[in-house]
């Protein structure tokens, strides 16, 4: 169980659901940071580092918004351990279950009444003068952004080593279908069905208005080279990343592993989409 950091509701929720789960025979583990938010529950749970959770549990529950679930995804990446998101946030496309549903959904989980859905991860690798500087896994997106006072940046984008475009823009987003309802959507990108075998290249405020989002197949490899710009940052899932300098290159492709999300009974994607987007 992973709780949203510095959220005053976390202790109340944990104090409610942990005894409820234990009374039904479930073992409950908290990561060490979450346990610090609930010191009076220390005797009721097993406490592990976040990185060790994946080797000890059958399922990870993330209590928070989509940011908490994205953090949990990094914790369990490569393990095959499924994640359930309980939404404390405002939107919650990933954390589908709200607090009113929490007990009924957990009862269904304990009865085995749930399904799993595999979601694509992106592998994002950064190169400088042909040397690899970093490698990240992304459930939502990799974003290249200019800094607050930076000018427009020049990016060369290739797909399978063929030049797609050379764009001048505030940045660029490469998004998974899961992330198509996040930053990419805000930048004008399309909504993709979350299990679709594709991802999206979305420019951020391009200088040329004919630059538009492009959907490409999941087998493709995207290359991005920073041709000109300063104070530029790569951000992965809005949580991790690194600064970029001119001529740094990124290779983005489908990762060899995926994330498994628990789908609560009766919560199909289009119902969720109608609710979150306020569609009639």
C-alpha positions as CSV (number, residue, x, y, z in Angstrom):
1,X,0.0,0.0,0.0
2,X,1.4,3.4,-1.1
3,X,-0.2,6.6,0.2
4,X,-0.1,10.0,-1.3
5,X,2.7,12.1,0.3
6,X,1.7,14.9,2.7
7,X,-2.0,14.3,2.3
8,X,-3.9,14.7,5.5
9,X,-6.6,12.3,4.4
10,X,-4.0,9.4,4.1
11,X,-4.0,8.6,7.8
12,X,-7.8,8.5,8.1
13,X,-8.1,6.3,5.0
14,X,-5.4,3.9,6.2
15,X,-6.9,3.7,9.7
16,X,-10.2,2.6,8.1
17,X,-9.1,0.2,5.4
18,X,-6.2,-1.6,7.1
19,X,-8.2,-3.1,10.0
20,X,-10.9,-3.9,7.5
21,X,-8.5,-5.8,5.2
22,X,-6.8,-7.6,8.1
23,X,-10.1,-8.7,9.5
24,X,-10.7,-10.5,6.2
25,X,-7.4,-12.3,6.4
26,X,-5.3,-10.0,4.2
27,X,-1.7,-9.1,5.0
28,X,-1.0,-5.4,4.6
29,X,2.3,-3.8,3.8
30,X,3.2,-0.1,3.8
31,X,6.2,1.4,2.3
32,X,8.4,3.2,4.8
33,X,7.4,6.7,3.7
34,X,3.7,5.9,3.9
35,X,4.2,4.4,7.4
36,X,5.7,7.6,8.6
37,X,2.4,9.3,7.9
38,X,0.6,6.7,10.0
39,X,2.9,6.0,13.0
40,X,0.1,4.6,15.2
41,X,-0.6,1.8,12.7
42,X,3.0,0.5,12.7
43,X,2.0,-2.5,14.8
44,X,-0.7,-3.5,12.4
45,X,1.3,-3.7,9.1
46,X,4.5,-4.9,7.7
47,X,6.8,-2.1,6.6
48,X,9.2,-2.3,3.7
49,X,11.1,0.1,1.4
50,X,9.1,1.0,-1.7
51,X,11.5,-1.0,-3.8
52,X,11.1,-4.1,-1.7
53,X,7.3,-4.1,-1.9
54,X,7.1,-5.8,-5.3
55,X,8.9,-8.8,-4.0
56,X,6.6,-9.2,-1.0
57,X,3.0,-8.5,-2.2
58,X,0.5,-9.8,-4.6
59,X,-0.9,-6.4,-5.4
60,X,0.0,-2.7,-4.8
61,X,-2.7,-0.2,-4.0
62,X,-1.9,3.4,-4.6
63,X,-4.0,5.9,-2.6
64,X,-3.8,9.3,-4.2
65,X,-4.2,10.8,-7.7
66,X,-2.6,9.7,-10.9
67,X,0.8,11.0,-9.7
68,X,0.8,8.5,-6.8
69,X,-0.1,5.7,-9.3
70,X,2.7,6.8,-11.6
71,X,5.1,6.6,-8.7
72,X,3.8,3.1,-7.8
73,X,4.3,2.1,-11.5
74,X,8.0,3.0,-11.2
75,X,8.3,0.9,-8.0
76,X,6.8,-2.3,-9.5
77,X,8.0,-1.9,-13.1
78,X,9.3,-5.2,-14.5
79,X,7.8,-7.3,-11.6
80,X,4.4,-8.0,-13.1
81,X,2.7,-7.0,-9.8
82,X,-0.7,-5.4,-10.6
83,X,-1.6,-1.9,-9.3
84,X,-5.0,-0.7,-8.1
85,X,-5.5,3.1,-7.9
86,X,-7.8,4.7,-5.3
87,X,-8.5,8.3,-6.3
88,X,-8.0,11.1,-3.8
89,X,-7.3,13.6,-6.6
90,X,-9.4,15.8,-8.8
91,X,-9.3,13.9,-12.1
92,X,-7.9,10.4,-11.7
93,X,-7.9,8.7,-15.1
94,X,-5.5,6.1,-13.8
95,X,-6.7,5.9,-10.2
96,X,-10.3,4.9,-11.1
97,X,-11.7,3.8,-7.7
98,X,-13.2,6.6,-5.6
99,X,-13.5,6.5,-1.8
100,X,-17.2,5.7,-1.9
101,X,-16.4,2.5,-3.9
102,X,-13.4,1.5,-1.9
103,X,-14.8,-1.2,0.4
104,X,-17.0,-2.8,-2.3
105,X,-14.0,-2.9,-4.7
106,X,-11.7,-4.5,-2.1
107,X,-14.4,-7.0,-1.3
108,X,-14.5,-7.9,-5.0
109,X,-10.7,-8.2,-5.1
110,X,-10.6,-10.6,-2.1
111,X,-13.3,-12.6,-3.9
112,X,-11.2,-12.7,-7.1
113,X,-13.8,-10.6,-9.0
114,X,-11.5,-8.3,-11.0
115,X,-9.6,-8.3,-14.3
116,X,-6.1,-7.1,-15.2
117,X,-5.2,-4.8,-18.1
118,X,-1.7,-4.5,-19.5
119,X,-0.5,-1.0,-20.3
120,X,2.4,-0.1,-22.5
121,X,5.5,1.5,-21.1
122,X,8.0,3.6,-23.0
123,X,11.7,3.1,-22.7
124,X,13.4,6.5,-22.9
125,X,17.2,6.7,-23.3
126,X,19.3,9.8,-23.4
127,X,22.6,10.0,-25.4
128,X,25.3,12.6,-25.4
129,X,28.1,12.2,-27.9
130,X,27.0,8.5,-28.3
131,X,27.3,7.8,-24.6
132,X,24.2,6.8,-22.7
133,X,23.4,9.2,-19.9
134,X,20.2,7.8,-18.5
135,X,17.3,5.4,-19.1
136,X,13.8,5.8,-17.9
137,X,10.5,3.9,-18.1
138,X,7.3,5.9,-18.7
139,X,3.7,5.0,-18.2
140,X,2.3,8.3,-19.4
141,X,4.8,10.3,-21.4
142,X,8.3,11.7,-22.0
143,X,8.2,15.5,-22.4
144,X,10.9,17.9,-23.6
145,X,10.3,21.4,-22.4
146,X,12.0,24.7,-22.6
147,X,12.7,26.6,-19.3
148,X,10.7,29.5,-18.1
149,X,12.9,32.2,-19.7
150,X,14.1,30.0,-22.6
151,X,13.4,30.8,-26.3
152,X,11.7,28.4,-28.6
153,X,13.7,25.2,-29.1
154,X,14.6,23.4,-32.3
155,X,14.0,19.6,-32.4
156,X,14.7,17.1,-35.1
157,X,12.2,14.2,-34.9
158,X,12.8,10.8,-36.6
159,X,10.7,7.7,-36.8
160,X,12.6,4.5,-37.6
161,X,15.6,6.6,-38.6
162,X,13.5,8.6,-41.1
163,X,13.1,12.3,-40.5
164,X,9.5,13.1,-39.6
165,X,9.9,16.8,-38.9
166,X,12.2,19.5,-37.7
167,X,10.1,21.6,-35.4
168,X,10.5,24.9,-33.6
169,X,8.3,24.8,-30.5
170,X,8.0,25.1,-26.8
171,X,8.6,21.4,-26.6
172,X,7.5,17.9,-27.6
173,X,5.5,15.1,-25.9
174,X,5.8,11.4,-26.7
175,X,2.9,9.7,-25.1
176,X,1.6,6.2,-24.5
177,X,-2.1,5.5,-25.0
178,X,-2.5,5.6,-21.2
179,X,-0.9,9.1,-21.2
180,X,-3.0,10.3,-24.1
181,X,-5.5,11.7,-21.5
182,X,-2.7,13.6,-19.6
183,X,-0.2,16.2,-20.8
184,X,-0.6,15.3,-24.5
185,X,-4.4,15.9,-24.3
186,X,-3.7,19.4,-22.8
187,X,-1.4,20.1,-25.7
188,X,-4.1,19.2,-28.3
189,X,-3.3,15.5,-28.8
190,X,-5.9,12.8,-29.5
191,X,-7.4,10.4,-27.0
192,X,-6.2,6.8,-27.6
193,X,-7.9,3.7,-26.3
194,X,-5.6,2.7,-23.4
195,X,-4.6,-0.7,-24.8
196,X,-4.1,0.5,-28.4
197,X,-0.8,-0.6,-29.9
198,X,0.4,2.9,-30.7
199,X,1.8,6.1,-29.2
200,X,1.5,9.8,-30.0
201,X,4.0,12.6,-30.9
202,X,2.6,15.9,-29.8
203,X,4.3,19.3,-30.3
204,X,3.9,21.9,-27.6
205,X,2.9,25.3,-29.0
206,X,4.7,24.8,-32.3
207,X,5.9,27.9,-34.2
208,X,4.6,26.4,-37.4
209,X,0.8,25.9,-37.1
210,X,0.9,23.0,-39.6
211,X,2.8,20.8,-37.0
212,X,0.1,18.5,-35.6
213,X,0.1,15.4,-33.3
214,X,1.0,12.2,-35.1
215,X,0.0,8.7,-34.0
216,X,2.6,6.0,-34.8
217,X,2.6,2.2,-34.3
218,X,4.0,0.7,-31.1
219,X,6.8,-1.1,-33.1
220,X,8.3,2.2,-34.2
221,X,11.4,3.9,-32.6
222,X,11.3,7.6,-32.2
223,X,14.5,9.7,-32.2
224,X,14.6,13.3,-30.9
225,X,17.7,15.5,-31.2
226,X,17.9,18.9,-29.6
227,X,19.4,21.0,-32.4
228,X,19.2,24.3,-30.7
229,X,18.1,25.5,-27.3
230,X,19.2,26.1,-23.7
231,X,17.6,25.6,-20.3
232,X,15.8,22.5,-21.7
233,X,14.5,19.6,-19.6
234,X,13.5,16.0,-20.2
235,X,10.7,15.1,-17.8
236,X,9.3,11.6,-17.6
237,X,5.8,11.1,-16.2
238,X,6.1,14.6,-14.6
239,X,8.3,13.1,-11.8
240,X,11.9,12.3,-13.0
241,X,14.2,13.5,-15.7
242,X,17.3,15.4,-16.5
243,X,18.5,18.6,-18.2
244,X,19.4,18.5,-21.9
245,X,22.1,20.4,-23.9
246,X,22.4,21.0,-27.6
247,X,22.9,17.8,-29.7
248,X,21.6,15.5,-26.9
249,X,19.6,12.7,-28.5
250,X,16.7,10.7,-27.2
251,X,15.6,7.2,-28.3
252,X,12.1,6.3,-27.4
253,X,10.5,3.0,-28.0
254,X,8.1,0.5,-26.5
255,X,9.6,-1.1,-23.4
256,X,10.1,-4.9,-23.1
257,X,7.9,-4.9,-19.9
258,X,4.5,-3.4,-19.1
259,X,2.4,-2.3,-16.2
260,X,-0.7,-4.3,-15.1
261,X,-3.6,-2.2,-13.8
262,X,-6.5,-3.7,-11.8
263,X,-9.8,-2.9,-13.5
264,X,-12.6,-2.6,-10.9
265,X,-15.9,-4.3,-11.8
266,X,-18.3,-2.1,-13.8
267,X,-15.8,0.7,-14.7
268,X,-15.4,0.5,-18.5
269,X,-13.1,3.0,-20.2
270,X,-15.8,5.0,-22.0
271,X,-17.9,5.4,-18.8
272,X,-14.8,6.7,-17.1
273,X,-14.1,9.0,-20.1
274,X,-17.6,10.5,-20.0
275,X,-17.4,11.2,-16.3
276,X,-13.9,12.7,-16.4
277,X,-14.5,14.8,-19.6
278,X,-18.0,15.9,-18.5
279,X,-19.5,14.6,-21.7
280,X,-23.2,14.3,-22.0
